[in-house]
């Protein structure tokens, strides 16, 4: 116990030094970010809230607690958190849910979810700003998703003796080297968490290697397996095929959460297969919807016609032709549009590093293809490959070959989809374990009337 107290005091001293250094960093970086704020809209979005310059209405909303505070960086993490949010709402009716995000799209989704009582941008990581939000919201428990490790925020929460958890925690292959090199910095931070609940045993081992106390680290599985709906029927697929005027005999290739360069690759593949007599349609869902105008321009330059989902009427657009590439320019629909697909390519895995979430198409029982760069979903992609629910390709030519083969082999596609769905079924339950830790260590009821010092 004395050793733990000594470590905690050492951590707090280190973080006070970090707080001072962060002020210096802000002063030095201010001219650069001022220029970025002037030139780029995404840097202006939420700036007032990030500086905690709240309106009177926002202050009243924050003071209308007590809150359970959940922080997710953006849309994907927030969607994954939804089953847990609903459980928290049910089991702790005396508390409200406050969700913070970093991105504008994350805010848009948070404001649309009925279980969330208040949605705000996360403050910049300066101690007074973090303290301002914390003092207003008076959180009784804080859940931080994945690897959103903000030193001053962690210091602030710890100083108020608020239980807080790093949930669905992971460290990617690409990031681990940096974390390990700076473990002298991250070890004191990780020591302050009540518990670190990781996606896998390998993630747990990595957290311990960078200094997290072994007694605080627990591998519980990936909450994203719980976030998908397994009670699915053919009506969802029929709805989207009707909207997009897709015939039953047409094969649908869907590029999910694609990044720059991948859309044109898929368009070329669709064009090649169509030229070979395969009846195939292409749907593209870029990871960042703000890229859609640039994608439309790129497709037109290469001779392809893109049609925006937002321009297609609910009863179908009579101008929609089989050659058209359908572009999803909406937020939150991809998870349901997967129902209409026969083949799914996972974005950010061919032209970029990291990969995107393959769990949603797996839950729909779809045949999945991805490139070699699935580092952010290392364990999930390995499970799918071992179960023959997905195939990995190295380049555009291999992707073309696999698409051609699977277009001509419907039974193989169906078998792959069934195997992928079984992977999802076998790996659910992380939300239950997180709830157990919150119930055991959260001290929610006893903290409702405590005051901030």
C-alpha positions as CSV (number, residue, x, y, z in Angstrom):
1,X,0.0,0.0,0.0
2,X,2.8,2.4,0.9
3,X,4.5,1.6,-2.4
4,X,1.3,2.3,-4.3
5,X,0.9,5.6,-2.5
6,X,4.5,6.5,-3.3
7,X,3.9,5.7,-7.0
8,X,0.8,7.8,-7.1
9,X,2.5,10.8,-5.5
10,X,5.4,10.4,-7.9
11,X,2.9,10.3,-10.8
12,X,1.2,13.5,-9.6
13,X,4.5,15.4,-9.3
14,X,5.5,14.3,-12.8
15,X,2.1,15.5,-14.1
16,X,2.4,18.9,-12.5
17,X,5.6,19.3,-14.4
18,X,3.8,18.2,-17.6
19,X,1.1,20.8,-16.9
20,X,3.8,23.5,-16.8
21,X,5.4,22.3,-20.0
22,X,2.0,22.1,-21.8
23,X,1.5,25.8,-21.2
24,X,4.9,26.5,-22.9
25,X,3.9,24.3,-25.7
26,X,0.6,26.2,-26.2
27,X,2.5,29.5,-26.3
28,X,5.0,28.2,-28.9
29,X,2.4,26.5,-31.1
30,X,-0.2,29.3,-30.9
31,X,0.8,31.1,-34.1
32,X,0.8,27.9,-36.1
33,X,-2.7,26.8,-34.9
34,X,-4.0,30.3,-35.3
35,X,-3.2,30.1,-39.0
36,X,-4.8,26.7,-39.2
37,X,-7.9,27.9,-37.5
38,X,-8.2,30.7,-40.0
39,X,-7.6,28.5,-43.0
40,X,-9.3,25.2,-42.1
41,X,-12.9,24.8,-41.0
42,X,-12.2,21.6,-39.1
43,X,-9.9,23.5,-36.7
44,X,-12.6,26.1,-36.0
45,X,-15.4,23.5,-35.3
46,X,-16.1,23.4,-31.6
47,X,-13.2,25.8,-30.7
48,X,-15.4,27.8,-28.3
49,X,-16.3,24.6,-26.4
50,X,-12.7,23.4,-26.6
51,X,-11.7,26.6,-24.8
52,X,-14.6,26.0,-22.3
53,X,-16.2,29.3,-23.3
54,X,-19.6,28.0,-22.6
55,X,-22.9,29.8,-23.1
56,X,-25.3,30.2,-20.2
57,X,-27.5,27.5,-21.6
58,X,-24.5,25.1,-21.9
59,X,-23.5,25.9,-18.3
60,X,-27.0,25.1,-17.1
61,X,-27.0,21.9,-19.0
62,X,-23.6,20.8,-17.6
63,X,-24.7,21.7,-14.1
64,X,-27.8,19.5,-14.5
65,X,-26.0,16.4,-13.3
66,X,-24.7,14.2,-11.8
67,X,-23.1,12.8,-14.9
68,X,-21.4,9.7,-16.1
69,X,-18.8,11.0,-18.4
70,X,-17.9,9.0,-21.5
71,X,-15.2,10.3,-23.9
72,X,-14.8,8.9,-27.4
73,X,-12.7,10.4,-30.1
74,X,-15.2,10.2,-33.0
75,X,-18.0,8.3,-34.7
76,X,-16.6,4.8,-34.7
77,X,-15.8,4.7,-31.0
78,X,-19.1,6.3,-30.1
79,X,-21.1,3.8,-32.2
80,X,-19.1,1.0,-30.4
81,X,-20.0,2.5,-27.1
82,X,-23.8,2.6,-27.6
83,X,-24.6,-0.8,-26.0
84,X,-22.7,0.3,-22.9
85,X,-24.4,3.7,-22.9
86,X,-27.8,2.1,-22.9
87,X,-26.8,-0.2,-20.1
88,X,-25.5,2.7,-18.0
89,X,-28.7,4.6,-18.7
90,X,-30.8,1.7,-17.5
91,X,-28.8,0.7,-14.4
92,X,-27.9,4.2,-13.2
93,X,-31.1,6.1,-13.7
94,X,-30.1,8.7,-11.1
95,X,-27.2,9.8,-13.3
96,X,-27.2,11.4,-16.8
97,X,-24.8,10.7,-19.6
98,X,-22.3,13.3,-20.8
99,X,-20.4,12.4,-24.0
100,X,-17.4,14.3,-25.2
101,X,-15.7,13.9,-28.6
102,X,-12.9,15.5,-30.6
103,X,-14.4,15.5,-34.1
104,X,-17.3,17.4,-35.6
105,X,-18.9,14.2,-37.0
106,X,-18.6,12.7,-33.5
107,X,-20.6,15.6,-32.1
108,X,-23.2,15.3,-34.8
109,X,-23.8,11.6,-33.9
110,X,-23.7,12.3,-30.2
111,X,-26.5,14.9,-30.5
112,X,-28.6,12.5,-32.4
113,X,-28.6,9.6,-29.9
114,X,-31.5,9.6,-27.4
115,X,-29.6,8.0,-24.6
116,X,-27.1,10.9,-24.4
117,X,-28.2,13.8,-22.2
118,X,-25.3,16.2,-23.0
119,X,-22.7,16.3,-25.8
120,X,-19.7,18.6,-25.8
121,X,-16.3,18.9,-27.4
122,X,-13.5,17.7,-25.2
123,X,-11.5,20.7,-23.8
124,X,-8.0,21.4,-25.0
125,X,-5.6,19.5,-22.7
126,X,-4.9,22.4,-20.4
127,X,-5.4,21.9,-16.6
128,X,-7.7,24.9,-16.1
129,X,-9.9,24.0,-19.0
130,X,-10.2,20.4,-17.9
131,X,-11.0,21.6,-14.4
132,X,-13.7,24.0,-15.6
133,X,-15.6,21.3,-17.4
134,X,-15.1,18.8,-14.6
135,X,-16.3,21.3,-11.9
136,X,-19.4,22.1,-13.9
137,X,-20.4,18.6,-14.8
138,X,-19.4,17.0,-11.5
139,X,-18.9,13.5,-13.0
140,X,-19.3,10.5,-10.7
141,X,-17.4,8.2,-13.0
142,X,-15.4,8.7,-16.3
143,X,-14.9,6.2,-19.1
144,X,-12.2,7.0,-21.7
145,X,-12.3,4.9,-24.9
146,X,-9.3,3.2,-26.6
147,X,-6.1,5.3,-26.4
148,X,-7.4,8.8,-25.7
149,X,-4.7,9.5,-23.1
150,X,-4.7,13.3,-22.3
151,X,-2.3,14.0,-19.5
152,X,-3.9,17.1,-18.0
153,X,-7.4,15.6,-18.2
154,X,-6.1,12.5,-16.4
155,X,-4.4,14.6,-13.8
156,X,-7.6,16.6,-13.2
157,X,-9.8,13.5,-12.8
158,X,-7.3,11.8,-10.5
159,X,-7.0,14.9,-8.3
160,X,-10.7,14.8,-7.6
161,X,-10.6,11.1,-6.7
162,X,-13.1,10.2,-9.5
163,X,-13.1,6.6,-10.6
164,X,-12.1,6.5,-14.2
165,X,-11.4,3.7,-16.6
166,X,-9.6,3.3,-19.9
167,X,-12.0,1.0,-21.8
168,X,-11.7,-1.0,-25.0
169,X,-8.1,0.0,-24.6
170,X,-5.6,-0.8,-27.4
171,X,-2.2,0.1,-28.7
172,X,-1.6,-0.4,-32.4
173,X,1.5,-1.9,-33.9
174,X,2.4,1.5,-35.3
175,X,2.0,3.3,-32.0
176,X,3.6,0.8,-29.7
177,X,7.2,1.8,-30.5
178,X,6.5,5.5,-29.6
179,X,4.6,4.6,-26.4
180,X,7.4,2.3,-25.4
181,X,10.1,4.9,-26.1
182,X,8.3,7.4,-23.9
183,X,7.3,4.9,-21.3
184,X,8.9,7.1,-18.6
185,X,6.1,9.6,-19.5
186,X,3.2,7.2,-19.9
187,X,3.8,5.0,-16.9
188,X,2.8,7.7,-14.4
189,X,-0.3,8.4,-16.4
190,X,-1.4,4.8,-16.7
191,X,-0.9,4.3,-12.9
192,X,-3.6,6.8,-12.2
193,X,-6.4,4.9,-13.9
194,X,-8.8,2.9,-11.7
195,X,-8.5,0.1,-14.3
196,X,-7.4,-0.4,-17.9
197,X,-9.7,-2.8,-19.8
198,X,-8.1,-3.9,-23.0
199,X,-9.3,-5.4,-26.2
200,X,-6.9,-8.4,-26.1
201,X,-4.2,-10.2,-24.2
202,X,-1.6,-8.6,-26.5
203,X,-2.9,-5.1,-25.9
204,X,-2.8,-5.9,-22.1
205,X,0.8,-7.0,-22.4
206,X,1.7,-3.8,-24.3
207,X,0.1,-1.6,-21.6
208,X,2.1,-3.4,-19.0
209,X,5.3,-3.0,-21.0
210,X,4.9,0.7,-21.1
211,X,4.4,0.9,-17.3
212,X,0.8,0.2,-16.5
213,X,0.5,-1.7,-13.1
214,X,-0.3,-5.4,-13.9
215,X,-3.0,-5.4,-11.2
216,X,-4.9,-2.7,-13.1
217,X,-4.8,-4.2,-16.6
218,X,-7.4,-6.7,-17.7
219,X,-8.0,-8.2,-21.1
220,X,-11.8,-8.4,-21.6
221,X,-12.4,-8.4,-25.3
222,X,-13.5,-5.9,-27.9
223,X,-16.7,-4.0,-27.1
224,X,-17.3,-3.4,-30.9
225,X,-18.5,-7.0,-31.1
226,X,-21.4,-6.0,-28.8
227,X,-22.2,-2.9,-30.8
228,X,-23.5,-4.7,-33.9
229,X,-27.1,-5.9,-34.2
230,X,-27.4,-9.6,-34.9
231,X,-31.2,-9.5,-35.1
232,X,-31.1,-8.8,-38.8
233,X,-33.4,-9.8,-41.6
234,X,-33.7,-9.5,-45.4
235,X,-35.9,-6.4,-45.2
236,X,-32.9,-4.1,-44.6
237,X,-31.1,-5.3,-47.7
238,X,-34.3,-5.1,-49.7
239,X,-34.8,-1.5,-48.6
240,X,-31.4,-0.3,-49.8
241,X,-31.5,-2.3,-53.0
242,X,-34.9,-0.7,-53.8
243,X,-33.5,2.8,-53.1
244,X,-30.4,2.2,-55.2
245,X,-32.4,0.3,-57.9
246,X,-30.2,-2.8,-57.6
247,X,-31.6,-5.9,-59.2
248,X,-31.6,-9.2,-57.3
249,X,-29.2,-10.8,-59.8
250,X,-26.6,-8.0,-59.4
251,X,-23.6,-8.4,-57.2
252,X,-22.9,-5.5,-54.9
253,X,-19.3,-4.5,-54.1
254,X,-19.2,-2.1,-51.2
255,X,-16.1,-0.2,-50.1
256,X,-16.5,0.6,-46.4
257,X,-14.7,3.6,-44.8
258,X,-12.4,4.1,-47.7
259,X,-9.5,6.5,-47.8
260,X,-7.9,8.4,-50.7
261,X,-6.8,6.2,-53.6
262,X,-9.0,3.3,-52.7
263,X,-12.2,4.6,-54.3
264,X,-10.6,4.8,-57.7
265,X,-9.1,1.3,-57.3
266,X,-12.6,-0.1,-56.6
267,X,-14.1,1.8,-59.5
268,X,-11.5,0.3,-61.9
269,X,-12.2,-3.2,-60.5
270,X,-15.9,-2.7,-61.0
271,X,-15.4,-1.5,-64.5
272,X,-13.1,-4.4,-65.4
273,X,-15.6,-7.0,-64.0
274,X,-18.5,-5.3,-65.7
275,X,-16.5,-5.5,-69.0
276,X,-16.1,-9.2,-68.5
277,X,-19.9,-9.6,-68.3
278,X,-20.3,-9.7,-64.5
279,X,-23.4,-7.8,-63.4
280,X,-21.9,-5.8,-60.5
281,X,-22.7,-2.5,-58.8
282,X,-20.4,-0.4,-56.6
283,X,-21.2,1.5,-53.5
284,X,-18.5,3.7,-51.9
285,X,-18.6,4.9,-48.3
286,X,-15.6,7.2,-47.6
287,X,-14.4,7.4,-44.0
288,X,-14.6,11.2,-44.1
289,X,-17.7,12.5,-45.8
290,X,-16.0,15.9,-46.4
291,X,-13.9,14.1,-49.1
292,X,-17.0,13.3,-51.2
293,X,-16.7,16.3,-53.6
294,X,-13.1,15.5,-54.3
295,X,-14.0,11.8,-54.9
296,X,-16.7,12.8,-57.3
297,X,-14.2,15.0,-59.2
298,X,-11.7,12.2,-59.3
299,X,-14.2,9.7,-60.6
300,X,-15.3,12.1,-63.3
301,X,-11.7,12.7,-64.4
302,X,-11.3,8.9,-64.8
303,X,-14.6,8.6,-66.7
304,X,-16.8,7.3,-63.9
305,X,-20.1,8.8,-62.8
306,X,-20.7,9.3,-59.1
307,X,-24.2,9.7,-57.6
308,X,-24.6,11.0,-54.0
309,X,-26.8,9.0,-51.7
310,X,-28.2,12.3,-50.4
311,X,-29.5,13.1,-53.9
312,X,-31.4,9.9,-54.3
313,X,-35.0,10.2,-53.4
314,X,-36.6,7.8,-51.1
315,X,-38.6,6.3,-53.9
316,X,-35.6,5.9,-56.1
317,X,-34.0,8.3,-58.6
318,X,-35.1,7.5,-62.1
319,X,-31.8,8.7,-63.5
320,X,-29.8,6.1,-61.6
321,X,-28.0,3.8,-64.0
322,X,-26.1,0.6,-63.4
323,X,-22.8,2.2,-64.3
324,X,-23.2,4.8,-61.6
325,X,-21.0,4.6,-58.5
326,X,-23.1,5.3,-55.5
327,X,-21.4,7.5,-52.9
328,X,-22.6,7.5,-49.3
329,X,-22.3,11.1,-48.2
330,X,-24.4,10.7,-45.0
331,X,-23.4,9.9,-41.4
332,X,-24.5,6.7,-39.6
333,X,-26.0,4.8,-42.5
334,X,-23.1,2.6,-43.5
335,X,-23.7,0.0,-40.8
336,X,-27.2,-0.7,-42.4
337,X,-26.1,-0.3,-46.0
338,X,-23.8,-3.3,-45.5
339,X,-27.0,-5.4,-45.6
340,X,-27.2,-4.8,-49.3
341,X,-23.6,-5.9,-50.1
342,X,-22.3,-9.2,-51.4
343,X,-18.6,-8.3,-51.1
344,X,-17.2,-5.8,-48.7
345,X,-13.7,-4.2,-49.0
346,X,-12.5,-2.7,-45.8
347,X,-11.0,0.8,-46.3
348,X,-7.7,2.2,-45.1
349,X,-6.1,-1.3,-45.6
350,X,-4.7,-1.0,-49.1
351,X,-3.5,2.6,-49.6
352,X,-3.0,3.6,-46.0
353,X,-2.0,2.0,-42.7
354,X,-4.4,1.0,-39.9
355,X,-7.5,-0.4,-41.5
356,X,-11.1,0.1,-40.5
357,X,-13.8,-1.8,-38.6
358,X,-14.7,-5.2,-40.2
359,X,-17.1,-6.2,-37.5
360,X,-20.2,-4.6,-38.9
361,X,-20.1,-6.4,-42.3
362,X,-19.1,-9.6,-40.5
363,X,-22.3,-9.3,-38.3
364,X,-24.3,-9.0,-41.5
365,X,-22.7,-12.3,-42.8
366,X,-20.8,-10.7,-45.7
367,X,-17.7,-12.0,-47.5
368,X,-14.9,-9.6,-46.5
369,X,-11.7,-8.5,-48.2
370,X,-9.0,-6.2,-46.9
371,X,-5.4,-5.2,-47.5
372,X,-2.4,-6.0,-45.4
373,X,-2.7,-2.9,-43.3
374,X,-5.2,-3.8,-40.6
375,X,-3.0,-2.9,-37.6
376,X,-5.8,-1.0,-35.8
377,X,-8.0,-4.1,-36.0
378,X,-5.1,-6.6,-35.7
379,X,-7.0,-9.1,-33.5
380,X,-10.3,-8.9,-35.3
381,X,-8.8,-9.4,-38.7
382,X,-6.8,-12.4,-37.4
383,X,-9.9,-14.0,-36.1
384,X,-11.7,-13.5,-39.4
385,X,-8.8,-14.9,-41.4
386,X,-8.4,-17.9,-39.2
387,X,-12.2,-18.6,-39.5
388,X,-12.1,-18.1,-43.3
389,X,-14.5,-15.2,-42.9
390,X,-12.2,-12.9,-44.8
391,X,-9.3,-12.8,-47.3
392,X,-6.3,-10.6,-47.3
393,X,-4.9,-9.1,-50.5
394,X,-1.6,-7.2,-51.2
395,X,-2.4,-5.0,-54.1
396,X,-5.0,-4.0,-56.7
397,X,-4.4,-7.0,-58.9
398,X,-5.0,-9.4,-56.1
399,X,-8.1,-7.6,-55.1
400,X,-9.4,-7.9,-58.7
401,X,-8.7,-11.6,-58.8
402,X,-10.4,-12.2,-55.5
403,X,-13.5,-10.1,-56.5
404,X,-13.7,-12.0,-59.8
405,X,-13.5,-15.4,-58.1
406,X,-16.1,-14.5,-55.4
407,X,-18.5,-13.0,-57.9
408,X,-18.5,-16.3,-59.8
409,X,-18.7,-18.5,-56.6
410,X,-21.8,-17.5,-54.7
411,X,-21.6,-20.5,-52.3
412,X,-18.0,-19.5,-51.3
413,X,-19.3,-16.0,-50.6
414,X,-22.1,-17.3,-48.5
415,X,-19.7,-19.7,-46.5
416,X,-17.3,-16.8,-45.9
417,X,-20.2,-14.6,-44.6
418,X,-21.4,-17.3,-42.3
419,X,-17.9,-17.8,-40.8
420,X,-17.6,-14.1,-40.4
421,X,-20.9,-13.9,-38.5
422,X,-19.8,-16.8,-36.2
423,X,-16.7,-14.9,-35.2
424,X,-18.9,-12.0,-34.0
425,X,-21.2,-14.4,-32.1
426,X,-18.3,-16.0,-30.4
427,X,-16.7,-12.8,-29.2
428,X,-19.5,-10.8,-27.6
429,X,-19.7,-9.9,-23.9
430,X,-17.1,-7.2,-23.2
431,X,-19.9,-4.7,-22.2
432,X,-21.0,-7.0,-19.5
433,X,-17.5,-7.2,-18.1
434,X,-17.1,-3.4,-18.2
435,X,-20.3,-3.1,-16.3
436,X,-19.0,-5.5,-13.7
437,X,-15.9,-3.4,-13.2
438,X,-17.9,-0.2,-12.9
439,X,-20.3,-1.8,-10.4
440,X,-17.3,-3.0,-8.3
441,X,-15.0,0.0,-8.5
442,X,-17.2,2.9,-9.7
443,X,-18.6,4.0,-6.3
444,X,-21.3,5.8,-8.2
445,X,-23.9,6.3,-5.6
446,X,-21.6,7.3,-2.8
447,X,-20.0,10.1,-4.9
448,X,-23.1,12.0,-5.9
449,X,-22.9,14.6,-3.2
450,X,-19.1,15.1,-3.0
451,X,-17.7,18.6,-3.6
452,X,-14.8,19.6,-5.8
453,X,-11.8,21.1,-4.0
